[in-house]
Amino acid sequence: TNGWAKHTATLMASAGCSNGTFAVAPSAQGSMLLDSISLFPSDAVAGLFRKDIIDMVTAMKPTLMRIPGGNYLEGTGPRTRWAWKNTIGLPEARPGHFNSAWEYWVTDGLGLRELLIFANVTNTVPLMSIFTGYYLYRNSYTPLNESKKFAQDAVDLVEYSNGDASTTWGKKRIDDGSPEPFGLANLEVGNEETLYNPALPNFPGHYQLITGEVWNKYP
């Protein structure tokens, strides 16, 4: 083929092994490019998660799950923060990003929808962290007059999580495979933003900008 093609298969192990290696080898001479390879166990919960992990987390009876996490939300710059709109849609089409907070590459295969599903199947209430325009270790925010896009992202995130098919982002969630709304009801604006710099200015302005837009759409 001259283009990308998706192939799926069910692999049956002939024996148990604790240190096996997965390899893809051509059956004839030639060349090929592999872009995205994923392996899931046949009993994956919701087709996504290892059952032993879900059982373990559920047994802990957590009451709240912070999504997507703390420093992971902010990154150290525009290209390394968690931008939720890049984490939805086909997993193989997601660009991924370098997680500079913890210094490794992520494919974003575990994106917004998957994290909400994880909270749902573990009977946990999701608490969604909202990016404000602040990047780790910096001494200032993105200027307030350039930050309305972050407020719009917050509004769109709620719509993706809870909207119906008549809404732009609700339809995207449905198209992604989740026809029922997640019922997201808890938002956290920012993440420990004065921890590294107690004198960091302008959080109130960014907080008011984001919450004002969210409450205007979802009073």
N, C-alpha and C positions, 0 to 999 in steps of 0.2 A: 504494500500500500504506500501511497505517497503522502499520507496524512496520519494524524493520530487516530488510534482506534482503542476502544475499551474492551478488555477481555476479562472474563470472570471464570472461575473454576472452583470446584470443591476438591480439596486435597485430603486423602485418607492416609493416615500414618499406618505403616505396617508393623511398627514396634515403638515402644516407649524410648525416649531419649531426653536427657536433661541439658545437653549442650550441642544441639543440632545446628546446622547451617542451612539457610534457605538460599537457593541459587536458581537463576533462570539461564538456561543454556539453549542455544539454537540447535535445531535438528539438522540443519543444512548450512552450507557455507553462505556467508553474507554478513550484513551488519544490521543492527537495530538500535533504537534509542528507547530507554525506559524512563518515564517521567514520574510516575506515582505508583507505588506498590504498597498495598495494605493487606494485612492478614488479620482475620477476626475468627475467634472460636465459634463453632456451630451453635453453642448455647449462649452467645453474647446477649446480654440484656438490652432490649430495644434495638438489637442488631448493632450495638455500639460498644458495650462495656463488658469486661470480664465479669462473670457471675460471682467469682469469689470476692472480688473487690466490692461489688455492689452489696453482697451479703454482709461483708465486714463493716462497711460504712453504715448500712441500715441498722445493724446490731448496736452500733454506738449511739443511736438515736439522736443525731445532731438536730438542733432546732433551727439553725441558720447557716446558710452557705453564702460566703462572700464571693461574688463573681465580678471580674475574673481573678481577683486577688489584689494585692496592694501595689508594690512597686512595678509589678508587671503591667498595671494599667497605664503608668505614666511613661516608662522608658526614659531615655535620656535625650530624646529628640523626636521630631515628627515621624521619622522612618522606623523608630524602634518602640513606639508606644503601641498599646493594644487598640486597634481601630476596628470596632465590631463589624462595620460594613464589609471589611475584607475577610471576615471569618464565616460568612454565610454562603449559600449556594453550593454547587458541586465541590466536594472536598478537593478533588484533583485540579480544580480551576482556581483555588485560592492561592494568592501570591506568597503567603507566609511572611514572616519578619524575624529579624534578629532581636531576641530578648536581651537587651543590653543590661537590664537590671540584674539578671542572673547569668548572663553571658552564654547563651546557646541559641541555636536556630530553632524556630518552631514552624511547623507546616500550617498551623491554625486548623488542622483537621478537627481538633477539639475547639470548636468555635462557640459563638453565642447560643445557637440552637442546641448544640450538644450539651453545653453546660446547664441550660435550663432543663433539658431532659434528665440529666444526672440528678439535679435537685429533685425533680419530680419522682423518679424511681427510687430514691432513697428517703422519700417522705420528708424532705427538708425545704424550708422556706428560703427562696433565693433573695439575697440582698445585692442589688446591682450597683456597682461603683461607676460613677460618671466622670469622665475626663473633663477637667476644667480649663486646660490650657497651660498647666504647669508640668514641666519636665524635671526629673530628679536632679538634685544638686545645683539647680540654677538659682539665681538671686532675684528673678522676676518672672511674672507670668507673660504669656502671649498678651499683647495689648488688648484692652477690653474692646476696642473698636474693631478688632480682628477676630473676636471670640464668639460671635453670634453663631458661627457654624458649629461650635461645640454644643451650644444650646439646642440647635436644630437636630444634631445627632442624638441628643438625649430624648427629644420628642419622638424622633423616628424609631428609636430603640423601644420605647414603650409601645408604639404602634406595631412594630414587628412582633413584639411579645404578646400583645393582647388584641390587636385589630382583627376585623373580619375581612371577608373577601372583597368588600367594597373599598377598602383602604389600600393604598399603594404598598406599604410595608407588610400589612397583614396578609395580602395576597402573596407576597414573596415568601413569607413563612409557610403558607399553605403549599405553595409550589415546591418548597424545600422538603415537604413531607410531614408537616405537623398541622393537620387541619383544625385542631382545637387550640384555642388561645391558652397561654400558660398562666394567665392571671397574675402577672407580675404586679406587686403592690408596694415594694420597698426599694427606695433609691438612696444611695449614699453619694453625696456630691464631693468629689475629691478624695485624696488619700494622704493622711498624715503630712499635710503640706507645710506645716511649720516645724516638723520634727528636726530637720536639718538646718533650718534657718528660722528661728523664732520670730525674727523681725520681718519676715516675708510679707510684703504689702499686697493689697488688692484681692485677697480671698473674698471679703464680703461682696465686692462688686461682681466677681465672677459667680459667686453663689447666687446672688440676686438675679443675675442675668439668666442663669440656667433654670432655677426654680420658677422664676416668673414665666418663662416660656412653657415649661411643663405644666404648671398650674393653670395657665391660660387655656391650654388644650385639654387638660384633664383635671378640672377643678375638684 
